Amino acid sequence: MAFSLTSSAFAAGAAIPAQYTCKGADTSPPLEWNGVPANTATFAIIMDDPDAPAGTWVHWVLWNLPANAHSLPEGVPKREQLDDGARQGRNSFRKAGYNGPCPPAGATHRYFFRLYALDAKLDLAAGASRSQLDEAMKGHVLAETEYMGTFHK
């Protein structure tokens, strides 16, 4: 089975429901994954909007999810350190954890949830940026998969 990411909250390529955006509760959607590569030690997730006017806007940076995790529930707490040892970094809103779609009025934006299977636990302090996570993951990515949703105001 290929490494894959899904969400029960919306279909791939479909509109992200308002509850997962700034128009609603702004909670993270549930995510599930399958086909985990052998030797996976941890997972990382990056969610971003490549259609933002100022360039790619980062909505979520999370790493060191344990290898035995195969899903995330709706509403992951907006804390730098989670109970399972996972850490969250600063998004483009300069906040820890998930902040959902909140584009300017007008065009529909695409939001990519990217899941990385890593061969190591990353020695990266909570609150790190996406660029710091990208650097820390170099040489450790076993596989990558993505799931995309859309949103507009």
C-alpha positions in Angstrom: 0.0 0.0 0.0 1.3 3.4 -0.9 1.9 6.0 1.8 -1.3 8.1 1.7 -3.0 10.9 3.7 -6.7 11.5 4.0 -9.3 13.4 6.0 -12.8 12.4 7.0 -13.7 16.1 7.1 -13.4 16.9 3.3 -12.6 15.1 0.1 -9.3 15.6 -1.6 -9.4 18.7 -3.7 -12.7 19.8 -2.1 -13.6 22.8 0.0 -12.4 22.8 3.6 -15.4 23.2 5.9 -15.6 26.6 7.7 -15.1 25.0 11.1 -11.4 24.4 10.2 -10.9 28.0 9.0 -11.0 31.5 10.5 -14.7 31.7 9.6 -15.4 29.0 12.2 -13.7 27.5 15.2 -10.3 27.4 13.4 -9.5 23.9 14.7 -7.4 21.4 12.8 -9.2 18.8 10.8 -8.9 15.0 11.5 -6.2 13.4 9.5 -5.4 9.7 8.9 -2.6 8.0 7.1 -1.7 4.5 5.8 1.1 2.7 4.0 3.8 3.8 6.5 7.3 2.9 5.3 9.4 0.5 7.3 11.9 2.1 9.6 9.7 5.1 10.2 10.7 6.7 13.6 8.5 9.8 13.5 6.2 11.9 11.3 6.1 15.6 10.5 3.3 17.7 9.0 3.4 21.0 7.2 0.3 22.7 6.0 0.6 25.7 3.7 -1.1 28.0 1.2 1.0 28.5 -2.0 -1.6 31.0 -3.3 -1.2 33.6 -0.6 -0.5 37.1 -2.0 2.8 37.5 -0.2 4.1 34.1 -1.1 3.6 30.7 0.6 1.8 31.1 3.9 2.5 28.5 6.5 -0.5 27.4 8.6 0.9 24.4 10.6 4.3 23.0 11.5 4.3 19.8 13.6 7.0 17.1 14.1 8.1 14.2 16.2 4.7 12.5 16.0 5.4 8.9 17.2 5.8 6.2 14.6 2.8 4.3 16.1 0.5 7.3 15.3 -1.7 6.7 12.2 -4.0 9.7 12.7 -4.6 13.0 14.3 -7.9 13.9 15.9 -9.8 17.0 15.1 -8.7 20.0 17.2 -5.0 19.3 18.0 -4.2 21.6 20.9 -2.4 24.9 20.0 0.6 24.2 22.2 4.3 23.9 21.4 4.6 20.5 23.1 1.9 17.8 22.9 1.3 15.0 25.3 2.7 12.4 22.9 6.0 14.2 22.6 5.2 15.8 19.3 6.2 19.5 18.9 4.6 22.3 17.0 6.3 25.3 15.5 5.4 28.9 14.6 3.2 29.4 11.6 3.0 32.5 9.5 0.5 34.0 12.0 3.5 33.8 14.5 1.5 31.3 16.6 2.1 27.8 17.8 0.0 25.0 16.3 -2.7 25.1 13.6 -4.3 28.2 12.2 -6.6 27.4 9.3 -7.4 29.0 6.0 -8.0 32.7 6.2 -7.3 34.2 2.7 -8.3 37.7 1.5 -11.7 37.8 -0.1 -11.8 36.7 -3.7 -9.9 33.9 -5.3 -10.0 30.3 -4.1 -6.8 29.2 -2.4 -5.3 25.7 -2.2 -4.2 24.3 1.2 -1.7 21.5 1.2 -1.3 19.1 4.2 2.1 17.4 3.7 3.0 14.4 5.8 6.5 13.2 6.0 7.7 9.8 7.3 11.1 10.3 9.0 13.8 7.8 10.0 14.7 9.8 13.2 13.3 11.8 16.0 14.3 15.5 15.2 16.4 17.4 17.7 14.5 20.6 17.0 13.2 22.9 19.8 9.4 23.5 20.0 8.4 26.8 18.4 10.7 26.3 15.4 9.9 27.8 12.0 9.0 25.8 8.8 12.5 26.6 7.4 14.1 25.2 10.5 12.0 22.1 10.2 12.8 21.7 6.5 16.5 21.9 7.4 16.2 19.4 10.2 14.4 16.9 8.0 17.1 16.9 5.3 18.4 13.4 4.9 15.7 11.9 7.1 12.6 11.7 4.8 11.6 8.1 4.0 8.4 9.1 2.2 6.1 12.1 1.7 2.4 12.3 0.8 0.0 15.2 0.6 -3.7 16.0 0.8 -5.2 19.2 -0.6 -8.3 21.2 0.2 -9.5 24.6 -1.0 -11.1 27.6 0.6 -12.2 31.1 -0.3 -14.0 34.0 1.5 
